């Protein structure tokens, strides 16, 4: 009996796999491996000495703490944005939906300059906030604002498909059983959205830690005020031709990024397994 294999749009598994492996090696694996090899040339004592310098340590803390806070804020407001875009119909909905992805398309340096101008003491928003004693530009608050701007699309786009596929019968059943809107949200809706929210949080957090263009102008880059981000410190080390320090910092950044992406993949895998069981 003759069997027929299903035709594929792109035939040749060996050829396509070879192309994929080659491209990944040239673009991702080899550059990352070079960072690891370069870092291994430094003794452990020198490595920790470079990482534990006050300006490097403060830059790590600034990047991680501000990125974490921005990601938490993005989870809250990203959920609200996704909910409005999915659950309601209103004029200009498609335009608003398109604006969500503007931080992806807009050069980050342009975003940084624009935010710096708006939130400076002479800017439109900054002038009003300064009257209330709130200073945004060249502070950690400005860093958080910039990181919210570049991170919120990750949360919205992670939550939006889940909301679109969510069956409204669960909400209706909860209401029929006497559950309040608050209890329905926290007991029925939120558990379904939790994996998507964690995924969006992880992606926004990872993006924020390594962000450079949008934060370089609004942060002020002051070591005294601890507004230097770790990406700026790496560029500073490279400008001083201090490759040892730059590669040591880059290795730590690589480990942090890997752990965050591993977290995102574990969350997605568990959600996929849970969905298949239902």
C-alpha positions in Angstrom: 0.0 0.0 0.0 1.5 3.3 -1.1 1.4 6.1 1.4 1.5 9.8 0.6 3.1 12.4 2.8 1.4 15.7 3.3 3.1 18.4 1.1 4.8 21.3 2.8 5.0 24.8 1.7 8.7 24.9 2.3 10.1 21.5 1.5 13.4 20.1 2.8 13.6 19.7 6.5 17.4 19.3 6.5 17.9 22.5 4.4 15.5 24.7 6.4 16.9 23.4 9.7 20.4 24.2 8.5 19.4 27.7 7.7 17.8 28.2 11.1 20.8 26.9 13.0 23.2 28.9 10.9 21.2 32.2 11.4 20.8 31.6 15.1 24.5 30.8 15.4 25.7 33.9 13.5 23.2 36.3 15.1 22.6 35.0 18.6 24.7 32.1 19.8 28.2 33.1 18.7 27.9 36.8 19.9 26.6 35.6 23.3 29.2 32.9 23.5 31.9 35.5 22.8 30.7 37.5 25.9 31.0 34.3 28.0 34.5 33.5 26.6 35.7 37.0 27.2 34.4 36.9 30.8 36.1 33.6 31.5 39.4 35.3 30.9 38.9 37.3 34.1 39.7 35.6 37.4 36.7 35.2 39.8 38.2 37.7 42.2 38.6 40.3 39.4 35.1 39.6 38.2 33.4 40.2 41.5 35.7 43.2 42.1 34.5 44.8 38.9 30.8 44.0 39.5 30.9 45.2 43.1 32.2 48.7 42.4 29.8 51.3 43.9 28.7 52.8 40.6 28.1 49.4 39.0 26.3 48.1 42.0 24.1 51.2 42.2 23.4 51.0 38.4 22.3 47.4 38.8 20.0 48.3 41.6 18.6 51.3 39.8 17.9 49.3 36.6 16.3 46.4 38.4 14.2 48.3 40.9 12.9 50.9 38.4 12.2 48.1 35.8 10.3 46.1 38.4 8.2 49.0 39.5 7.4 50.0 35.9 6.5 46.3 35.1 4.1 46.2 38.1 2.4 49.4 37.0 2.2 48.1 33.4 0.5 45.0 34.6 -2.3 47.0 36.2 -2.8 49.6 33.5 -2.0 47.1 30.7 -4.8 44.9 32.0 -7.2 47.9 32.0 -6.2 48.8 28.4 -6.6 45.3 27.1 -10.0 45.0 28.9 -11.3 48.2 27.3 -10.1 47.2 23.8 -11.7 43.8 24.0 -14.9 44.3 26.0 -16.1 47.6 24.6 -16.9 49.2 21.2 -16.2 52.9 20.7 -15.2 55.3 17.9 -11.5 55.3 17.3 -11.0 51.9 18.8 -8.8 50.6 16.0 -6.6 53.8 16.1 -6.1 53.4 19.9 -5.3 49.7 19.4 -2.7 50.7 16.8 -1.2 53.3 19.2 -0.4 50.5 21.7 2.4 49.3 19.5 3.9 52.8 18.9 6.7 52.2 21.4 7.8 49.2 19.3 8.0 51.3 16.1 9.2 54.6 17.6 13.0 54.9 17.9 13.8 54.7 21.6 16.0 57.8 21.4 13.1 59.8 20.1 10.9 58.6 22.9 13.6 59.6 25.4 14.0 63.1 24.0 10.3 63.6 23.9 9.7 62.4 27.5 12.6 64.5 28.7 11.1 67.6 27.1 7.6 67.0 28.4 8.6 66.2 32.0 11.4 68.8 32.4 10.5 71.8 34.7 9.9 73.9 31.5 7.9 71.2 29.8 4.1 70.8 29.5 3.7 68.1 32.2 6.8 68.8 34.2 5.9 72.4 34.8 2.6 71.4 36.4 4.1 68.7 38.4 7.0 71.0 39.6 4.4 73.3 41.2 3.3 70.4 43.3 6.9 69.6 44.3 7.1 66.6 42.0 10.3 66.4 39.8 10.3 63.8 37.1 13.1 64.6 34.6 16.6 63.5 35.7 15.2 61.4 38.6 14.3 57.8 39.2 10.7 58.8 38.7 11.6 59.8 35.2 13.2 56.5 34.6 10.0 54.7 35.7 7.9 56.8 33.3 10.2 56.0 30.4 10.2 52.3 31.3 6.4 52.3 31.5 6.2 53.8 28.0 8.4 51.1 26.4 7.0 48.2 28.5 3.2 48.5 28.4 2.7 47.0 24.9 4.1 43.7 26.2 1.4 43.4 28.8 -1.4 44.5 26.5 -0.5 42.2 23.7 0.0 39.3 26.1 -3.4 39.7 27.8 -5.5 40.8 24.8 -5.7 37.4 23.0 -6.6 35.6 26.3 -9.5 38.0 26.9 -10.7 37.6 23.3 -10.8 33.8 23.7 -12.3 33.8 27.2 -15.8 32.3 27.4 -18.3 34.8 28.9 -20.3 31.9 30.2 -18.0 31.7 33.3 -18.8 35.2 34.2 -22.5 34.6 33.7 -22.5 31.5 35.8 -20.7 33.4 38.6 -23.3 36.1 38.5 -26.2 33.6 38.5 -24.6 31.9 41.6 -24.7 35.3 43.4 -21.1 36.3 43.1 -20.4 40.1 43.2 -18.5 41.7 40.3 -15.4 42.0 42.6 -15.5 38.3 43.5 -16.2 37.3 39.9 -13.1 39.2 38.7 -10.7 37.9 41.4 -12.0 34.3 41.5 -13.0 33.7 37.9 -11.4 36.1 35.5 -8.0 36.9 37.1 -6.9 33.2 37.5 -7.4 32.8 33.7 -5.4 36.0 33.0 -2.6 35.3 35.5 -0.3 33.4 33.2 -0.7 36.1 30.5 -0.1 38.8 33.0 3.1 37.1 34.3 4.3 36.7 30.7 3.7 40.4 30.0 5.4 41.3 33.3 8.4 39.2 32.6 8.9 40.6 29.1 8.4 44.2 30.2 10.8 43.6 33.1 13.5 42.1 30.9 13.1 44.9 28.3 13.4 47.6 31.0 16.6 46.2 32.6 18.4 46.4 29.3 16.8 49.6 28.0 19.1 52.4 26.9 17.7 54.9 24.3 14.5 56.0 26.1 16.1 56.4 29.5 19.5 57.9 28.7 18.1 61.4 28.4 15.5 61.5 31.1 17.6 59.8 33.7 20.3 62.5 34.0 23.0 59.8 34.3 24.1 61.1 37.7 26.3 58.7 39.8 25.7 61.0 42.8 21.9 60.8 42.5 22.1 57.1 41.5 20.2 57.6 38.3 22.7 55.8 36.1 21.3 52.6 34.4 23.4 49.6 33.8 23.3 49.9 30.0 24.8 53.4 30.3 27.6 52.1 32.6 28.4 49.5 29.9 28.6 52.2 27.2 30.8 54.3 29.6 33.2 51.4 30.2 33.5 50.8 26.4 34.2 54.5 25.8 37.0 54.2 28.3 38.2 51.0 26.5 37.6 49.1 29.7 36.5 45.9 28.0 37.0 43.7 31.1 34.5 45.6 33.1 32.1 45.9 30.1 32.1 42.2 29.5 31.7 41.3 33.2 28.6 43.5 33.4 27.3 42.2 30.1 27.6 38.6 31.5 25.6 39.4 34.5 23.0 41.1 32.3 23.0 38.0 30.1 22.3 35.7 33.1 19.5 38.0 34.3 17.9 38.1 30.9 18.2 34.3 30.5 16.5 33.7 33.9 13.6 36.1 33.1 13.0 34.5 29.7 13.2 31.0 31.3 10.5 32.2 33.7 8.3 33.4 30.8 8.7 30.1 29.0 7.9 28.1 32.1 4.7 30.2 32.6 3.7 29.7 29.0 4.4 26.0 29.1 2.3 25.5 32.2 -0.6 27.6 30.7 -0.4 25.5 27.5 -0.5 22.2 29.5 -3.4 23.6 31.6 -5.3 24.6 28.5 -4.9 21.2 26.9 -6.3 19.5 30.0 -9.4 21.6 30.0 
